[in-house]
Amino acid sequence: MNPLYKTIIICKLNNKSSRGYFFKEETVREFINSDAWADRKARKTALGVITHLERRKPEDLVNKDFVGPKDYMLVDKATVSTITDMFIEDGYWKCTMEIFDPDKFTGKAKENIMYVRGLIESGVKLKSSAGIDAYYNPVTKEGQKIYDFVGVDFTQAPDFSEGGIEE
């Protein structure tokens, strides 16, 4: 089996999320052109996981002295994809996601990849949220500086309603 590529909408620029957060085009462009994104892209470390749960794990399941929230997806073998590119198109912040070849994995990891691929190949337009490390203005909630883009997780309840696999 080969990798599967899909375009993911992160958010519509200047459009508020359900919690009131938003990003302007110049802020996103600055991040896309940053060394931080260049490094993540080159190393393929902006990862996609099967669900929010893997990014916001209950505290009692890991030793927080050694494992931080950005690593839960690796510990739990919940990673199903990587983000290979990021761009702005028609007023939307988007990315290209490579969903892994399940034949390169075993156990839970392979099961998760096959499950997500099965949904997508059956026509399910999965919704998603992005793990964005940013400074948000406390009054306006504008994301004014993006420091990192950890990845994307599939969810039925994305913060940005448009987030997910592009139609």
N, C-alpha and C positions, 0 to 999 in steps of 0.2 A: 504494500500500500504506500502511497506517496503522501507528502504533506498536503494540507488543504489550506488555501489562502482565502481570507475574507476581509472585506473592508468593514471597519467598526467605526461608528459615530461615537465620539467621546461626548461632545456637547455642541449645541448651537451657540456661537459667540454672542455675547451680550444678553443671552437668555438666562433668566434666573432658574436655579435648581429648586427642588421642593423645599430646601432649607434656606433659599435666598441667595446662594452663592452664584457668582458668574465670572467669566473671563472675557477680556477684550482681546481683539486680534493682535495688537502690538505685543502684549504680554506673552501670548502663545508663540508668536513668531520669534521673539527673543529666546524662549526656551528651545524651540526647534533648532535654532542656530547656535545653541550653547554647547560647551564642552561636556556638560553633564549628560545631555541627550546623545551627543556623538559617542561618548563612552558606552552608555547603555545599549545604543544601537549596534555598535561594533561588537560588543560582548554578548549581545542577544539576552540581556538580563532584565528587560522589561517583560515580565512574564504574565501569562493569563492563567487564571485558576478557575476551578469549577464553580465556586460560589463565594459570596461574602464571608461565610463562616471561616474559611481558611485564612482570611486576612484579619478577622476579629475574633480570635479564638478565646474561649473561656480561660481565665488566668491559671486555673489549677492543672491544666494539661501539659504545661511545659515549664522548664526551669528558666524563669525570666532573667536570671543572672547571665545566662549563656545564649539564650535564643530570644531574639527580638521579633516584634510583629512582622517585619519584612521577611523573616525566614520561616514563618509558620507553613507557608505553601510548600517549601522544600522538605521540611520535617514530615509533613503529612502526605507527601507525594501527590499533591493536588494540582500540580502544574500540568496544563494541557496544551499550552501554546506560548509563543513569544511574539512580541511586537517587532516587526521588521522595518517599519517606516512610519513616519508621522507627517501630516500635512494639513493645510487649510484649503477647503474647497467649498465654494458657494455659501460662505458664511458659517461653515461647520468646521470644527476641529475633528479630524479623522485620523485613523491609523490603519495600517495593514497588519493583519494577524496571521501568523503561520500556525495552524493547528497541527501538532506533531503527528508523525507516522507512528501508529500504535505498535507496529511490529518491532520498534526499537526499544520497547519497554516491557516490563513484566508486572504481574500482581496488580495492586490497586491503581498504580499509575496507568497501566495499559487499560484497565477497566474504565477509568475516568475519561481517558482520551477517546476510547471507542464509544462511550455513552454520549459525549458531546458531539462527536462526529456523526453518530447515528441520528441525533436530533437535527443537526444542521442538514444532513443529506436527506432527511425526511421533510425538509422545508420549514422547520421551526426557525423563526427569526429571533434568536435569543436576545434578551435585553442585557445590558452590561453597565457597570460602574467602573470608574478609573481610580486608581490609587495615586493621588496627586499631592505631593508635598509642596505646599505653597504658603506664602504670607497672604492672609485675607484681612482686608481692612475691617476692623471691628465694628464700624458704623455702617458702611455701605455693603460689606460682605464681598467686595470685588477682590478676586485673586490678583494681587498686584505684582507678585514675584513668584515664579514657579522655580522651585529648587530641584525637584526630582519627579520622575514619573515611574512609579514602581511597576505598574501593569494594569491589567483589566481583569475583573471578575464578573462572571455571569450571575445575574440576579433577576428575579421577577419584580423587584422594587428598586429600580435605579434612581439615584438622586436627580439626575437629568433625565427627564422622561423620554427624550429622543435617543438616549444612549443605547447602543446595541448594533447588531448586524444590520448593515445597510440593506434596504429593500432592493 
